Amino acid sequence: MVFLGLRGKKLLAGITVSSGLGFILFGISPHLFFIQLQMDASGYDNGVIGGLLTAPDFESTFNLDSTLQGVVTSLFELGCFFGSLVTAAAGGRFGRRTLAHFGTLAIAVGSLLQASSFSVGQLMVGRIVAGIGLGLISSNVAIWQAETAPAKVRGTLVACSLSFLIVGQLLANLIDYGMNSYSGPVTWRFPIAFQSIIALFMSALLFFMPESPRYLIMKDRIEETVTVLQALKDTADRESVAAEIAEIKEALLLELNSQKSWTDLFKADKVKSRRRVIIACVVNLMQDLSGSTPIAYYTTFIFQNSVGFSRHLSLLMSIFLQLWFLLASTLTWWLIERVGRRRLFMLSACCMGMVMAVVAAMLAVNTRTSGIVAVVMIFAYQAFFTWGFMGGVWVYGPEILPLEYRSKGMGLATATLWLFSFVMVEIVPSSIANIGWRTYIIFAVFNFSFIPIIYFFFPETKGLSLELVDLAFMDDTTTPVKRAKELHKMIASGEELTLRTEVGGKDVDIVHIEGKSA
């Protein structure tokens, strides 16, 4: 049965759930192993390993010193980095869904390698293999979903998938809490092996889902494209999808006329490939530099030392924090298509910057009252983060990149994310240990610095087809930000327009606009 018999909204829901399972793995996998700072009232002690690495049976099995603990933790991020580079190198050959499928199998194998480990070497190999798998998934599912979703709900559907990431984090916290009641190998082998179940379920579901129609057109598989678009639009009329196929083919023709090789990706060509790749990488970098890592590192300390919660209550508070994070993320489903990506990025950066400044001030005072205020700020930060950068980054990257180089560009963008995630994991504990609350001042400055960058260089993509985003960058008479505003006005006006550009010395129709769609 083609696509499990799903069509229209039900098929879009199936794609969203499939992508969401990938983001569950994104949420649960890195959080099973994490470094956490233990601190007392006199200052900051050395970093010790938290999460599953503190399980007594794990410690007795591997006897990791502090250096190896850090290596085991960070190898996963390095694996994700290399998995993203695989997408950059091979995404155009294998397709979005296929590479995500490979990623699920890699996570399953990597998880089982770790869960069955009795040697440090096998544990490390499993970490790297699982990381490569998540790198493949994270750099492909957002592209796949963006290329299958209608423009008017694209942001909502991708944001919905991102809520699954928080479900993964919540599962990691629940597993950590639940394993406190047990002893022996099960305390760490089961949680790691559990990831393989999710990965294999996602793999099975992906098998029945459609490939991206834009990828199929790029490979000249037109009959398959027709079948996919008819299913996505829930129509049997071939003519109803012909216009969209023609639009994508013309946009692809323009890109192929501009790009020939990897080096061309970084040239200032007609479709502005270099600028678009830089924007995609920068928005992913912003997610890392916004401060989610130091917030995560300091949470337990604030709960236990500043407010006076017990270890048990602190674990429960961490679960409540994730539940709040999940609840807040559902508002993004509505905001991202009403407010838009660009405004949400700026509002989120401003609010997160203020939160970081308040957290720094409260931790500098270090009283019980200031600790309570810091806790409130952490809850506020999670909301502002999910409303802006958590959901928006994964929507904006695929939207902003040209079709022919979308896999390469998104691979580089997610590689940037994972590389700097690794950097944050390495330097944040040391920074907190050495300069304490001043670390949060640094991240406040980062957040405020994002605002002018977004204002001047990030065009609004809300409600624009991916081909219209191409046109926003192609106009040499104005900036992409201004051109995107003009395109939104054209769509809102309800006029029937055909936008044209020049390819190989000839005028070519690129996008046909009918009526109001934004």
Buried (B, 14 or more C-beta within 10 A) or exposed (E): EEBEEBBEEBBBEBBBBBBBBBBBBBBBBBBBBBBBBBBEEEEBEEBBBBBBBBBEBBBEBBEBEEEBBBBBBBBBBBBBBBBBBBBBEBBBEBBBBBBBBBBBBBBBBBBBBBBEBEEBEEBBBBBBBBBBBBBBBBBBBBBBBBBBBBBBBBBBBBBBBBBBBBBBBBBBBBBBBEBEEEEEBEBBBBBBBBBBEBBBBBBEBBEBBBBBBBBBBBBEBEEBBBBBBBBBBEBEEEEEBEEBBBBBBBBBBBBBBBBEEEEBBEBEBBBBBBBBBBBBBBBBBBBBBBBBBBBBBBBBBBBBBBBEBEEEEBBBBBBEBBEBBBBBBBBBBEBBBEBBBBBBBBBBBBBBBBBBBBBBBBBEEBEEEBBBBBBBBBBBBBBBBBBBBBBBBBBBBBBBBBBBBBBBBBBBBBBBBBBBBBBBBBEBBBBBBEEBBEBBBBBBEBBBEBBEBBEEBBBBBBBBBBBBBBBBBBBEEEBBBEBBBEBBEBBEEEEEBEBEBEBEEEEBEBBBBEEEBB
